[in-house]
Amino acid sequence: MEPERVAAHVAAFNDAVGTGAWAAFGRRFAEDAVMAFPGRPVPASHGRAAIVAAYLANPPDDTVSATAVASRGATDEVSIAWSRGGTGRMTLTWSGDQVSRLVVVFD
């Protein structure tokens, strides 16, 4: 079963893809959160403002679904599938109800 926090994060991401409301999506992240895309030529973003700026500068245009979730404490390992094709993994680390670290790996 997909944890509620993962479902909410995926829904908020997909909503931002459709609406462009990346600032609202950014409020899901802690002030000192980190977002990284290992294996991609994208520098890590440090801090909520930098994460929002990264989404605004290069907004995703494809929605995602969670296909499997393994949770351990404050960390969710999520297998993802993009609606236009392609898969990957997303690791969400939580601080309370905010994301403190997001790592996305594309297969």
Secondary structure, DSSP 4 states (H G I P E B T S, - for coil): ---HHHHHHHHHHHHHHHH--HHHHHTTEEEEEEEE-TTSS---EESHHHHHHHHHHS---S-EEEEEEEEETTEEEEEEEETTS-EEEEEEEEETTEEEEEEEEE-
